[in-house]
Structure formats: structure tokens, C-alpha cells
Amino acid sequence: MAIYRLLKNSTLEPKEISRITEAYEQALHALSVKDRDDPLTEMIAKQIIKIAQTGVHDAGQLSALAIAQLAVR
């Protein structure tokens, strides 16, 4: 899965990784993405990580912002 591969060597705290993966799962669910090999999953994962690095910590907000910024909805 894209998010786990991208976070594999991360120096983020476990709590932050948990929030990011939760946001990722929420985004995939909201977009009805079932195929975890879909290239969209990596785009979503990268966007969520990018947004999280700006200081957004709420999983729901991370998910919503990533979807909005990718304009995929």
C-alpha cells in the first residue's frame, strides 16, 4: 500500500503515522477506491503527507484537504 511504503523509513512519531494512515484510509473510502494498486492511492498518500508536514493533525481534515487539493471528487 502506498502510504505504508512512503512512511516506511519515516522519522515521524507513531502517533503521527497513525493519524496519517487514518486520513489515508478515510480518503480512499470517501473516494470509493478499492484497488490499492490504483495510481491514485499514491497521489493521495503523498498529498496527505505533504499536508501533515504543514502542521495539520486532524485525520478528517487531512483527508478532506487532500481530496480537495487533488480535485478528484
N, C-alpha and C positions, 0 to 999 in steps of 0.2 A: 504494500500500500504506500502511496506517495508520501503521506505525512510522516510515517514512521521511518522511511528511508531518509527523508530530509532532516529529521531530528536525531538520527542515529548517533552522530558524533557531536551533538549539541552540548553546549555548556550551560544550558538552561536548567533551572531548578525543576525537580519532579512536579511540583505544584503547577508551575507554568506550562510544562509539557502537557499535563493533564488538561488544563484549560484549552490549550491549542488543539489537542486531539478531539476534545469535546466539540469545539467550534467547527472543526473539520467534519465531524460526523453529522452535526446539525445542518451544515451547508449541503452536504451530499443528500441528506434526507429531504431538505427543502426543495432541492432541485430534482429529486427522484432519480438520482444517479445510482444505479445498481451495479454496473460494471466497474469494478475497482481498477481495471486496466485502461479505462477511458482516459485519454489525454487531459480531459477537463479536470480530473482529480488532482493532477499535479499543478495545474494552474491555480486551483482553489487552495491547495496546500501552501504554495509559495505566497499567495496573496494574504492568507491568514497569518503566516509567519511574519511577513513584512508589516502588516498592521499591528501585530502584537509587539513588535520592536518599537513602535511609536508610543507605547505605554497603555494601550487598550488592554484591559484584563478580563472583561466580562465575555464569556464564551458566546452568548447570544449576540452581543454587539459585534464581536469579531466575525461571526458567521454572516450577519446582516451586511456589515460593511464590505466584506469580501465579495459577496454576491452583487452588491450594488456597484462596486468598483469594476467588477468584471463585466457588468451589464449583461448577465446571462439569463436573467429571469424574465 
